[in-house]
Amino acid sequence: MEPPSDARRTFLPSATGRGAPQGLADGRCHGHQPRHRRLGFVLGLARGGSAYWAYYQLSGFLVSMFLGILLLSAVQSLQDLKALGVTILAAAVTRAVLALYFFFSFVRGHKPYLRT
């Protein structure tokens, strides 16, 4: 597989170990990175990689780690965990009710605008 174009370059080294840029299309960006590749972001920046794609790859990981740290500090008892579960369940039910309202108010009965 050829390395991606300059617009798709990232800061993570490829799995081949040659330091070639890695794109999102090859599916290797979500795998485990060994210890010697932790500075891949800085090395990619030095080699002219795209900050956009590096942010795109790292944002999910960083948000998950930050959320985990917040949950560890916020959930200190079983009551806290139950309250968090009730809050998430209430948000899911509210979203489902709003989706049903939108469907029955605006979508139902209209012909789709799909063309073949």
N, C-alpha and C positions, 0 to 999 in steps of 0.2 A: 504494500500500500504506500502510495506517495505521501510525503509530508504535506500538510495543508498549506494554502497560500499565505502570504504575509498578513492578510486581513483576518485569518483564522488562527494565527500563532498565539500560543499561550506561554505561561511561565513554568509549566511543569515539564520535565524531561520525558522523553518517550520511554516505552517499556523496553526498547532495544538496548538502552544504555549508552547510545551514541550521542545523546544530548539534543536530538532533533526535536523541533517543536511538536506539540501534541494538540490535536483539535478535538472538538466535541464529537465529531462524526465517527471516530474510530472506536468509541466506547471504552477506552482505557482510562479516562480521566477520573472515574469514580472508584478505581481500585486502590489497593493498599500501596502506599509510597514508603520505601525503605528509609532508614535514618539518614543516609547520605544524600537523600533528595529533599530534605526539609527546606533547604535554601533554594529550591527550584524557582520560586517566585522571583527572588533577587537575581538569580542567574538569567532567567528569561527576560527580565527587565533590562539587564546589561546587554543582552544579545538583540534587543530591539523588538521584543514581543509586545503583544497588545494587552494593555491594562484592562480593557473591557472584558476580554475572554477570561482573564485571570480572576477578575471580580466575579464573573458569572459562575466559575467553577468553585470558588472559595466561599461565596456568600451563603449557600445552603449549609455547609459545614460549620461556618462561624455562627450562624443564627442558631443551629441546633446545639452547639456547645454553650452558647450564651444562655439559651433557654434551659438547658440542663443545670447550669450553675444557679440560675434564678430559682428553679424548682427545688433544688437541694437546700437553698437558704430559706425558702418560703414554706415548704411542707415539713413541719416538725412533729406532727402528730397525726393520728388516724383521722381526727376531725378535720384537719386541714386538707387531707387527701380527699375525704368525702365532699367537702365544700368545693374543691377544685373539680371533682367529677360532676357534681350537680351543675356547676357553672358551664362546663363544656357541653353537657347534655342540653341545658337550656339554650345555649347558643345554637346547637345543631337543630333543635326543634323549631326555634325562631326562624332559622334560615329555610328549613323545609316548608314552614307555613307561608313565608314570603314567596318562595318559589311556586307553591300551589296557587297563591293569590294572583301572581303574575300570569301563570298559565291560564287560569280560568277567566281572568279579566281581559287579557290582551291577545293571547295566542289561540285559544280554543275557538273553533268555528271559522278561522281564516284559512284561506288556501295558502299552501307554502309557495314561496317565490323561487322554487328550484326549477331549473330548465335543463332539458337534456340535449 
